[in-house]
Amino acid sequence: MVPVLELRGLSKRYPGHTAVDGISLSIPRGAFYSLLGPSGCGKTTTLRLIAGLEAPDSGEIYLNGESISHLRPYERNVNTVFQNYALFPHLTVEGNIGFGLRHKRSDDIGRRVRETLQLVQLEGKENRYPSELSGGERQRAALARSLVLEPAVLLLDEPLAALDQKLRKQMRAELKSLQRRVDITFLFVTHDQEEALSLSDCIAVMNQGRIEQIGAPQEVYLRPRTRFVAGFLGAVNWINGAGVRPETTHISRVIPEGDVRVCPATVESSVFLGNCFHVEARLATGIPVIAEVPRHDDTYESGESVHVWWRTSDELTFEHESE
């Protein structure tokens, strides 16, 4: 099956800086696909290249098997939801959603706007202006303005970043449900690994303009190919060359048996996180480690001598090393 969106050797250079360095991606139709990476890694530039807001220095962009690299932004069947939503302040919700349809002289604009309002749960808010909406409602309006045009791919540039933590989690669930209902390919840009892991069918992890790993959320988290991917996807204890995540790092007062690695350590502090404790300890070699301890387990006091241990099967191994 032809991928809905394909990037082949895409590069973008600025004076003294390469933002995107020869990346290639193949995004299947109907997927929730994420570009994940730190600020400045090239993920937003990649989105702007796809949208036609920037011109690549080399490489090609294909939509439904046809090159769109030469097309202007409004000629590409993709739409973008920006971090600041970019709603027209002088237009109502209904006016914002219908703007693109009127520009294209589409038929039955009223019906399509009403259906999209219902889809994003903004019925009754159609006559409000953006300044009269909550952050979550502005996000829904921005989504609706893009979805009503039925793009082949919806590009989302950190659309949850402006929301508070509680609303962000709520909107995560809504966004995933919405994508499944409309069956439109979403290409989602984020620096938040929790967002990417919880939303995505597939994640491309970017670093310094390149793609370090592509895979399903569980794959990139449990089987990272590089130390960068391992560290960016979550906390890692680096012990004698091995990577061990805090949730698979254990602490006990007695030496455990079985196929495990054990290191003597001293407890430095314990932090209560609601569902668990994070116990910070220091190995006899001086290496700091964090172990995630269930809240119903024993508590550990600062200065207490313990054994830090982990199963060898939980060690992270790397096919490649980051440059």
Buried (B, 14 or more C-beta within 10 A) or exposed (E): EEBBBBBBEBBBBEEEEBBBBBBBBBBBBBBBBBBBBEEBBBBBBBBBBBBBEBEBBEBBBBBBEEEBBEBEBEEBBBBBBBBEBEBEEEBBBBBBBBBBBEEEEBEEBEEBBBEBBEBBBBEEBBEBBBEEBEBBBBBBBBBBBBBBBBBBBBBBBBBBBBBEEEBBBBBBEBBBEBBEEBEBBBBBBBBBBEBBBBBBBBBBBBBBBBBBBBBBBEBBBBBBBBBBBBBBBBEBBBBEEBBBBBBBBBBBEEEEEEEBBBBEBBBBEBEEEEEBBBBBBBBEEEBEBBBBBEEEEEEBEEEBEBBBBBBEEBBBEBEEEBE
